Amino acid sequence: MFPRVNASMDTATVDCTTARDLSNVLSLNNIRQTLIRLEDTIIFGLIERAQFARNSAVYEEPGVEVPGCSRPGCSLLEYILRETEQIHGRIRRYTSPDENAYFPEALPSLLLPPITYEQVLAPCAASINLNESILKLYLEHLMPEITEPGDDGNYGSAAMYDVMILQALSKRIHYGKFVAESKFLSQTEKYTRLIHAHDSEGLMAAITDAVVEAKVIQRVARKAAIFGQDVGAAGDVIVGTDSEAAEQNAKVRPQAVAQLYKDWVMPLTKKVEVDYLLRRLED
């Protein structure tokens, strides 16, 4: 079914017993670009999900009967999310320090050998996981904002995009660990004092930059307006970029994306940062 790759085209021989991350994707210098790229991923995912009705049966227990689910009465979303993590887990997605599984206790054995990453984060990072809160915000707050009520029968498609968005939101929010590490290294004395004092409020104040947050909210709203436009054959924009036209005609409401970041993404990211910093000096 799949064409064979000519071995002579390979530039290196793969060592199947050991592997190292040779990219600089997880370097602290790349934090800003990673967060901006994740904005795009999240917004495009929301646009794709918004084309389908809410399809509440995907999330009810049991709304859609799933005979192969590991837990009696589980929802279709839980089943697809678990099964996706099974596949991705085998190819070591969740060995990367920037990935956090929704069902970490159920991850399978690796198909590929473990990969060695540069030790950027403190050991406590591996135990910080807010995916339960992310799933709750998605189902209870975001879903009603981006979808129309009703049932169009596209359960598989809806759940597929749900999983994509949930994974992107998780990665974006848990990237707070890298943000916190960068801030700690830039002002080590200040943060060490706050950590020793167990001053979570002081840490929250130290990591908060209202000006930067306002710019992020403005940027994601603008992106949602731009990405949601239709372009005609002659290259003309069919949906306007002014705020009123964008809200009325965009494929996903820019204000909904702005509120997602303001009320959930940034607060949860900062919670990750504070949780990480409070344990940063643990052995």
Solvent accessible surface area in square Angstrom, and as a share of the most:
residue,aa,sasa,rsa
1,M,223,1.00
2,F,173,0.72
3,P,119,0.75
4,R,232,0.85
5,V,114,0.66
6,N,87,0.44
7,A,80,0.62
8,S,92,0.60
9,M,140,0.63
10,D,86,0.44
11,T,144,0.84
12,A,75,0.58
13,T,135,0.78
14,V,121,0.69
15,D,77,0.40
16,C,98,0.59
17,T,115,0.67
18,T,74,0.43
19,A,22,0.17
20,R,149,0.54
21,D,40,0.21
22,L,162,0.81
23,S,62,0.40
24,N,102,0.52
25,V,69,0.39
26,L,16,0.08
27,S,29,0.19
28,L,43,0.21
29,N,145,0.74
30,N,40,0.20
31,I,20,0.10
32,R,154,0.56
33,Q,103,0.46
34,T,4,0.02
35,L,29,0.15
36,I,34,0.17
37,R,127,0.46
38,L,16,0.08
39,E,2,0.01
40,D,43,0.22
41,T,56,0.33
42,I,0,0.00
43,I,0,0.00
44,F,100,0.42
45,G,0,0.00
46,L,0,0.00
47,I,21,0.11
48,E,64,0.29
49,R,0,0.00
50,A,20,0.16
51,Q,108,0.48
52,F,34,0.14
53,A,17,0.13
54,R,53,0.19
55,N,0,0.00
56,S,52,0.33
57,A,18,0.14
58,V,0,0.00
59,Y,40,0.15
60,E,92,0.41
61,E,105,0.47
62,P,95,0.60
63,G,31,0.30
64,V,35,0.20
65,E,145,0.65
66,V,24,0.14
67,P,121,0.76
68,G,58,0.55
69,C,21,0.13
70,S,90,0.58
71,R,91,0.33
72,P,125,0.79
73,G,35,0.34
74,C,2,0.01
75,S,9,0.06
76,L,23,0.11
77,L,6,0.03
78,E,25,0.11
79,Y,62,0.24
80,I,41,0.21
81,L,1,0.01
82,R,45,0.16
83,E,76,0.34
84,T,26,0.15
85,E,2,0.01
86,Q,37,0.16
87,I,110,0.56
88,H,49,0.22
89,G,4,0.04
90,R,102,0.37
91,I,85,0.43
92,R,49,0.18
93,R,60,0.22
94,Y,34,0.13
95,T,57,0.33
96,S,15,0.10
97,P,45,0.28
98,D,10,0.05
99,E,27,0.12
100,N,18,0.09
101,A,5,0.04
102,Y,25,0.09
103,F,31,0.13
104,P,73,0.46
105,E,134,0.60
106,A,37,0.29
107,L,60,0.30
108,P,33,0.21
109,S,99,0.64
110,L,66,0.33
111,L,133,0.66
112,L,73,0.37
113,P,30,0.19
114,P,88,0.55
115,I,35,0.18
116,T,64,0.37
117,Y,50,0.19
118,E,131,0.59
119,Q,144,0.64
120,V,30,0.17
121,L,13,0.07
122,A,12,0.09
123,P,97,0.61
124,C,8,0.05
125,A,8,0.06
126,A,96,0.75
127,S,73,0.47
128,I,10,0.05
129,N,59,0.30
130,L,20,0.10
131,N,4,0.02
132,E,156,0.70
133,S,47,0.30
134,I,0,0.00
135,L,48,0.24
136,K,117,0.49
137,L,2,0.01
138,Y,0,0.00
139,L,58,0.29
140,E,95,0.42
141,H,82,0.37
142,L,7,0.03
143,M,4,0.02
144,P,61,0.38
145,E,85,0.38
146,I,13,0.07
147,T,7,0.04
148,E,128,0.57
149,P,97,0.61
150,G,44,0.43
151,D,85,0.44
152,D,65,0.34
153,G,48,0.46
154,N,61,0.31
155,Y,59,0.22
156,G,44,0.42
157,S,40,0.26
158,A,0,0.00
159,A,0,0.00
160,M,105,0.47
161,Y,40,0.15
162,D,0,0.00
163,V,8,0.05
164,M,74,0.33
165,I,1,0.01
166,L,0,0.00
167,Q,21,0.09
168,A,7,0.06
169,L,0,0.00
170,S,3,0.02
171,K,47,0.20
172,R,14,0.05
173,I,0,0.00
174,H,2,0.01
175,Y,1,0.00
176,G,0,0.00
177,K,4,0.02
178,F,1,0.00
179,V,22,0.13
180,A,0,0.00
181,E,5,0.02
182,S,38,0.24
183,K,55,0.23
184,F,9,0.04
185,L,98,0.49
186,S,83,0.54
187,Q,85,0.38
188,T,59,0.34
189,E,142,0.64
190,K,71,0.30
191,Y,2,0.01
192,T,33,0.19
193,R,143,0.52
194,L,25,0.12
195,I,8,0.04
196,H,126,0.56
197,A,68,0.53
198,H,145,0.65
199,D,49,0.26
200,S,49,0.32
201,E,145,0.65
202,G,18,0.18
203,L,0,0.00
204,M,67,0.30
205,A,74,0.58
206,A,27,0.21
207,I,8,0.04
208,T,53,0.31
209,D,70,0.36
210,A,72,0.56
211,V,98,0.56
212,V,79,0.45
213,E,39,0.18
214,A,59,0.46
215,K,122,0.52
216,V,17,0.09
217,I,37,0.19
218,Q,131,0.58
219,R,69,0.25
220,V,0,0.00
221,A,24,0.19
222,R,118,0.43
223,K,29,0.12
224,A,0,0.00
225,A,6,0.04
226,I,76,0.38
227,F,55,0.23
228,G,0,0.00
229,Q,25,0.11
230,D,59,0.30
231,V,98,0.56
232,G,20,0.19
233,A,124,0.96
234,A,99,0.77
235,G,49,0.47
236,D,79,0.41
237,V,81,0.47
238,I,113,0.57
239,V,12,0.07
240,G,31,0.30
241,T,53,0.31
242,D,86,0.45
243,S,90,0.58
244,E,118,0.53
245,A,21,0.16
246,A,1,0.01
247,E,53,0.24
248,Q,131,0.58
249,N,84,0.43
250,A,16,0.13
251,K,94,0.40
252,V,4,0.03
253,R,90,0.33
254,P,9,0.06
255,Q,86,0.38
256,A,2,0.02
257,V,0,0.00
258,A,6,0.04
259,Q,68,0.30
260,L,4,0.02
261,Y,0,0.00
262,K,111,0.47
263,D,65,0.33
264,W,78,0.27
265,V,0,0.00
266,M,15,0.07
267,P,54,0.34
268,L,19,0.09
269,T,8,0.05
270,K,34,0.14
271,K,89,0.38
272,V,0,0.00
273,E,6,0.03
274,V,10,0.06
275,D,38,0.20
276,Y,0,0.00
277,L,0,0.00
278,L,55,0.27
279,R,84,0.31
280,R,48,0.18
281,L,67,0.33
282,E,91,0.41
283,D,177,0.92
